[in-house]
Amino acid sequence: MLKSLVHKYNIAGPRYTSYPTVPYWDEESFSFEKWKGALIQSFKETNAEEGISLYIHLPFCESLCTFCGCNKRITKQHSVESPYIEAVLKEWRLYLEWFDEKPIIKELHLGGGTPTFFSPDNLKRLIDGIFDGATRADNHEFSFEGHPNNTTQEHLQALYNLGFNRVSYGVQDYNAVVQKAIHRIQPFENVKRATETAREIGYNSVGHDIIFGLPFQTLDHVKETILKTKELLPDRLAFYSYAHVPWIKGNGQRGFQDSDLPSPELKREQYELGKRLLAEVGYHEIGMDHFALETDTLYQSMQTDKLHRNFMGYTASKTQAMIGLGVSSISDSWYGFAQNVKTIENYYKILDDNRVPVYKGHILNEEDLIIRKHILNLMCKFRTSWTVDELYVPELPEVLLKLKEMEEDGLLILGENTIEVTTKGQPFVRNVCMAFDLLLQRKQPDTQLFSMTV
């Protein structure tokens, strides 16, 4: 039965870190001034009450991992660190000019690239510069992505002293054949060292990222990786499907043939095996492709219906305003999205002109906001409702018709004014969200834009 459902519903679809999804942003009606106004409005509404989130993109890596879809610059020249930090801090100062009070930063995340490409001293200079014009929220959660091979005790201690309390390590898979194919060679001992050092210093959440569906990956490889993961018992896990989109990501994903990838049915078996092994030691599934122990804030936020999803993935709490700094970063004011230019050269050039380096975006209309709420509910709670007029759209009867077949397949339950995704249907939640995606329904893409849903 599982195989037939996988075959039926394995179609290209968004991961819904936003709605509208980036390919459906209305760039023609977007303007920088509209974006600025939307962010200022959101800041005034919520800074004092809930604070803001900050995402900082640090794009440099010393080598290319062929599974990676992030915006990155491959170099071994660490002289790039200082100019980039100065540029990010300049961008931050330009944003600070918009606000009439100091931002209260509740969530801060360093992503990449490889944030630990940067020296501990330069990371300290970056964070100190951010807080020259901001304050830390009392209940803040600061996190960074660490590479197990180059995250040192000095990195961990310096960031911990600056208020960081969570780190996530990219593990992917422990099998040597798979690691070679994705150009990510890192022994278990390196992950163990990085994990244990973080805990010794005082980090209250250590996460591991694991991928299934990688080239040459078998069920035994996934089992081996999960069993080794259980030895270290990270507080949370991202256990997600490899997104094979070489038409978007260029030569980075041409290091192997499509035929080297597991079939959709095998990918699903890999996930179900991993989920079963993780449940045996107390991990709970959180939203889509995430797991956490009961002591982790991600699990606790799910229990209290506070789980949120944005361009940083699943987060333990919501802030209405999220500012993205650095090349290619995306900001979210709730009322609008804006993305920075994607090349470092353009990023520097625009900042030299004393301008925020946004090059495209989308301002949400009333319909967008309603659909966004439904998709967030489904992705974070596996349910949504329209018992109030504010959550009703005229196309809702058509949405329900599209979901009827999924109900017949046991993937969801349709109530009078509610939808609840069943346990059986949770692996297909992206498909459920696609029925709500009115922009996707109105204009199906001519070419493949998204990874497969399974």
N, C-alpha and C positions, 0 to 999 in steps of 0.2 A: 504493500500500500504506500509506504514512504517513497519507494522508487518511482511509482506512478505519479505521485504528487510533485516530486522534484522535477520530473520530466515535464509536467504540465505547467508548473509555475516558475520554472527557471528562465526568466526573461531579463532583458536589460532594464535596470531601474535605479533610481537615485538612492543614496544612503540617508537622505533627509537630515543633514546637519543644518539645513535651512529650508524655509519655504518663503518665496519661490526659490527653486534650485538655480544655481548660477547660470546655466544655459538659457533660462527663461527670464532673466532679469530684463526689465524694460530700460535699456540704456539710452534710448532716444529721448525719453521724458526725464531722465535723471539729470540732475545738475549738482555741482559741488555746493552751491548755496542751499539747495534743498536738503542735502545731506547734513551740512553744518547746522541748519535749523533743527533737523530731526534729532541730532545728537545733543544739542543744547537743551532742547525740550525734555528729552529723556533724562539727562543729567540733573536738571532742576527738579524733576518729579521724584527721583529715587536716590540721589547720592547720599543725602542725610540719613535715609531710612535703611537702605540695603547696600550702599556703596556701588562700586563698579568693578568690572573684570578687565584685566589687561593681558593680552597675548603678545609676546615678543618673538618674532621669527629670527632665528640665528642660522643662516643658510649654509655655513661652510662645513664640508666633510673632507677627510683626507683620502677616502676612497669611495667608489660608487657601489652601492648595493642594488642589484638588478631588480629586486622586488619593489623598490621604493618609488612612490609617486609624488614625493614632496618636492618643493622648489629648493634646489640646492646648487652650490658651486663647489666643484671638486678642486682642492688645492692643498699643498703641503706648506704653503707660505703663510706663516702665522703673523706676518706683518700686516695682514688684512684685518686683524682684530680691532686695533685702535680706531682706524678711520670709520669702521662700521659702527662701533659703539658711539662715537661722536655724532654720527648721522642719526642713529636711533634717538639719542637724547635730544638732538635738535628737533626732530619730529615731535617728540613728547612736549617740548617747550612750546611749539606752535599750537598744539592742542590746549595746553594750559591757558593760553591767552583767551580761549573761548569761554572759560568758566569763571564765575564770580566767587568761587570758594575752592578750597583744596579738595581734590578728589580723595575719597576714602576707598582704598583698594582692598576689596574683599577676596578676590581671586587673582592670582598672577601665575602665568604659565610660560616657561621658556621652551619653545619648540624648535624644530629644525628640519633639515640639516642635523648637525650634532652640536647641541649647546656646550657640551664638554670639550669641543674643539678649542674653545676659549679658555685662557688661563684663569685660575681662581682669582687672581688680582684684577683681571679685566672684567670678570663677572661681578666682582664686588664694586668696581667703578661704575658699571652699568646700573646695578640696583641702587647704589647710593645716589646716583644721579636721578633716578626715577623718584626717589623719596625726598629729594630736595624740594619737590613741589607737590608732595602728596603725603597722606598718612595711612598707616596700616589699620584695617578694621580689627576689632577685638577678636573676632572669630574667623580670622583670615585663613585661607588655604593657598599656600604658595607651592608650586610644583615645577619640576623640570624633567626633561627627557634625557636620560643618561645612557651613554654607550658603555657596556660592561668592560670593554677593552681599555678605555681611556678615562673612566671616571675614577679619580684618585680620592684618597682620604682627604687631601687638601681641598678638592672641589666640594666634597660633601660637607666638610666642616665650615668652609667659607660661606656656602649658601645657607646652611643651618643657622649660622650666626646672624644671617640677614633675615631670618624669619621663615625660611623654607622648611616645610614639614612633610613633603611627599615627593617621591622620586619614582619614575617608571623607567624600566630597562627594556630595551628591545632585544628579545631573545630569539623569536621567530621559530627556530627548530634546532635541536641538538645533533642531528645526524650529519656526518661529515660530507656525504654526497650532496645532500640538500644545501648545506652551507656553501659548498663550492659552487653550486649552480647559481645561488643568489649572491655570491661574492660577499659573504658575511661569515668569516671564520672567527668563532669565539668559543673557546672551551668552557665546559660547565664550571671549571674552577674559577674562571674570571667572573661569571655571573654570581657564583657563591660568595666570592670575596666582596664584590660590590654590594650585594644584598646584605651580608652580615655587617659590613662596615657602616652602612646607613643606619642599621638598627642599633649598633653600638653607640653611634653618635647621638641618636635620639629621634630619628624620623619615625612618625607614627603611622605612616602608610608607605609601603614599598610595593610597587606594581611591576608585573611582567607582561610584555606583549608577545603573544604567540600567534602564528599564522598557520591555517590549514589550507590545503589546495595548492601548495607550492610545487615547483617542478621536481619530479622524481620522488615525491613524498608518498609513502605508503601508510597503511593503518598501523603497522608496527613502528614506523618512525614517530607518528603522533603519540602512540602509547608510550614510547621511550621518553619523549619530551615531557609528557604530562607526569609520568612517574618521577622524573628528575625534578620537575617543578614542585611536586608534592613534598620532596625532601626539604625544600627551602620555604614552602608555605607562604608565598607572597600574600599581602593583605587583599590585593585585588588583581584581576587579570583582564586583559583584553584578548579574547580568543576569537579571531575574526578571519573571514574568508579573504584569501589573496585576490585582489582586484586586478585582473589582467587586462590592461587598457593600453597596449603599446602604441595605438594610434594617437593617444594623448601624450604619453610620457616619453616618446622617442626611443633612442637606442638603448636606454637603460633597461628596457624589458625585451630586448632582442638577443639576449645571451643564451637563449634556449628556444626550442621549437614548441609550437602549440601542442604537438603530440606528446611532449614530455610532461604535460600537466595532467593531474587526475581528472577523471570524468566528473560531471556534476553529481552523479549518484555516489561515487566514492568520496567526494568532498563532503557530502551530507553524512555519510557513514563516519568519516573522520571527526566531524563535529559532534555527532551523537556519542561516539566513543569517548571523546574528551570530556563532554558534559557529564557522562555517567561516572567517569573516574574522578572528576572534580567534586561531584556531589558526595562521593564516598567519604571525603575528608572535610565536609562542611561548607563547601562553596555554594552560594546561591546565584542563580542566573539573574542578571540585572539588565532590564531592557533587551537590547539586541546585541549579542556577541560579547557581553561583559559578565564577569563573575566577581563576587566579593565574599569575604568572611563576614560574620555577623558583627564583628568588632570594627569594621571599616565604615567610614562615613557614607560611602556610596550605597551600601546595603541599608544603612539607617535612613538615608534620604528616600529610598524607595519605599520603605515601610511607612513613612510619614507623608508620602505623596509630594515630596519636594524635589524629586529627581528632575534634572533639567538636561536639555541637549542643545548644543550650539556648535559652532565651528571648532571648538576644542573637544568635541565628543560629548560623552555623558559627564555631567558635573553634579556634585553633591548639593548644590544650591543655585538659585537663580539670581542673576543680576540683570536688570533691564538693559543696561548699557555695557557694551564690551568694546574696548578700543584695541585694534590690532596695530602694532608698530613693527616696522621692518619691511623688507622687500616681500611683496605678494600677500602680506597679511590682510585679513578681512575683518572689518569692524561691523558691529551690529548695534543699532540703537533701539531695536524692537520695531521702530517705525520705518527703518531703512537699513540697507547694507551698503558698504563701500569697500572696494578692494584697491590696495596699493599696486603700483607698477611692478612688473615681474622681473626686471633686470636690475642688477645692482648699479650699473652705469646710469640708467634713467633715474633710479632712486636718488643717487647722489646729485645728479644734475638739477632735479626739481627742488630738492632741499637747498641747493646753492642759491636758488631764486627765492628762498624763504616761503615756499609753498608746501602744504601738506600733499604728499605724493599719491593722491587718489586718482585713479584713471577710469574707473567705471563703478556702477552701483545700481541700486534699485530702491525706489521709494514705495512702500507698501500702500495699497489702497484698502478700502474697507473689506472687500472680498478676500484679499490676500491675508489680512489679519485674522479673519474667521477661520480660513482653511489652515493657517499656520497653527492656530490653537488646537484644531482637531488632530493634525499630524503630530504635534508635540504630545498630546494626550495619548495617542496610539503608541508612539515610540517609547514613552516613559512609563505609561500606566497600563498599556494594552487595552484601553477602553476609552470611549468618548461618548458624549451625549449632546443633545440640542434641546434641552428642556426649557431653555430661555431663548427669546427671540434673537438675542445678540449672537447666538451661535448657529443661526439658521441661514442657509443660502438657497435661492430658488432651485438650484441644480441638485439639491439633496435627494429628491426621488430618483434621479438618474444614477446618483452614486450608489444608492441602495440596490438598484437593479443590477449594477455591476458586481455588487458583493453577494448577490443571491447564490451564485454558483459556489462561492467560497463557503457560504453557510451550509450548502448541501454536502460539501466535502468535509464538514466538521471543523473548519478553520476558525469560525467565529459564530457568535450568537447575535442575531438581530432582535432588539426589543422594540417597543413602540417608539421610543425616542433615544435609544442607546445602541451601541455596538460594543461587544466584548470579545476580544481575541482569545481563543481557547489555548490551552497548553500545546495542543497539536498544531495550532495555527501560528504560534509565536515565531517559528523559523521563517514564516512567510509574511511577517508584519510589513515589510517593504512593499509587498504586493497589495496589501490592504490600503496602505497610505496612497499608493498610486491611483486607487479609485477616487480618492479625494482630490487628487492633484488636477485641478480644473485646467490649468495652463497646459499640462502635458496632454490632457484629453482633447483639448481644442486644437493642438498642433503637435501631432506625433512627429518625432525627428526623422529626417530623411536618411541620416547616418547614425551609427551607434554612438551615443554620448556617454552612456553609463556602463558600469560593470554589471555582471549577471547577478541576480538577486540571491542565488543559491551558490 
